[in-house]
Amino acid sequence: MTKQRKAIALISGGLDSLLAAKVVQEQGVLVEGINFFTGFCVEGHTHAIRKRDRARPKRNNALWVAEQLGIRLHIVDIVEEYKEVVFNPRHGYGANLNPCLDCKIFMVKKAHEWIREHDFDFIITGEVVGQRPKSQRKDTMPVVARESGADDLLLRPLCARNLPPTRPEREGWVDREALYDFSGRSRKPQMALAARFGFEDYAQPAGGCCFLTDAQYSAKLTDLWQARGEKRYELDDIMLLKVGRHLRPAPHFKVIIAREEGEVNYLKGYRGQYVNLAPVSHSGPLALIDGAASDADLRLAARLVARYSKGRAAPEVEVEVRQPGGGVHTLKVSPMPPGEIPAEWML
């Protein structure tokens, strides 16, 4: 009997990974999915918090893709291991703090380790030649295969016919002629293929969910490293960078001010770790202080919180200041006029 081949597909939750897994699955290969959690992907985070995104489906798209395909999904936490990729990418950053090529190498390397441990045959990714300026070029795709250690066990079904045959193709585990030759940044071929497979509801037709590709987020992370004097972060840090209005009045402290009710509720979970402020004479936002703030700093922070409260036009707003250990006091301050908030404070 012919042995059934088994493949692990890198599932981001986007359209490309959905299609790549489906193409191979259609050839009778047993496909399972793997999703690597770095902490930087938007999935299940900010769009589940903010009111403006309330109409969007609140789902983990990687799990949703696995459901559409009817496959098992392995979610692997790589938050700690991934830090070295973010701090010191051998191939450098993209336009922001996105270490795209090193990221792809790292994830394919982890997938290669996984298939050896679980007796699977090869790896599937949704990469397309020419789709990404750094990690998905014809000259960098061999780099991913080589430096990850996967070599020719890495199959890219959506663009395989633009690349040299891999072992799964050469040995007949998959039919090369049933694979595709997509290239470039247009998503029309993928959307047409999705329609052929009957997929109508899919996420991220333009691909990508990593916050490190976002200029504003990258600026906040750079600011965090500068304030700490080193490249260092924990999961709570990178989550908080996604939420609220961030202002840094001085190098030694930052104010994180909620922009709406959902963010207020989210930031409440951090009141045991940070000094926090909230207006009590008027309705308004919750704010956290990141850093060691003096009494004068707290008064300044209170004025900022008052500025974003319903009392912004009042001569005075009473703001409650709570310490993580439970101490509470109030400050009566005049709201800071918008014109007095320097642009350089806004991150």
Secondary structure by P-SEA (a helix, b strand, c coil): cccbbbbbbbccccaaaaaaaaaaaaaccbbbbbbbbccccccccccccccccccccccaaaaaaaaaacbbbbbbbccccccccccccccccccccccaaaaaaaaaaaaaaaaaaccccccccccccccccccccccaaaaaaaaaccccccccccccccccccccccccccccccccccccccaaaaaaaaaaacccccccccccccccccaaaaaaaaaaaaaaccccccaaaaaaaaccbbbbccccbbbbbbccaaaaaaacccccccbbbbbccbbbbbbbbcccccaaaaaaaaaaaaaacccccccbbbbbbbcccbbbbbbbbcccccccccccccc
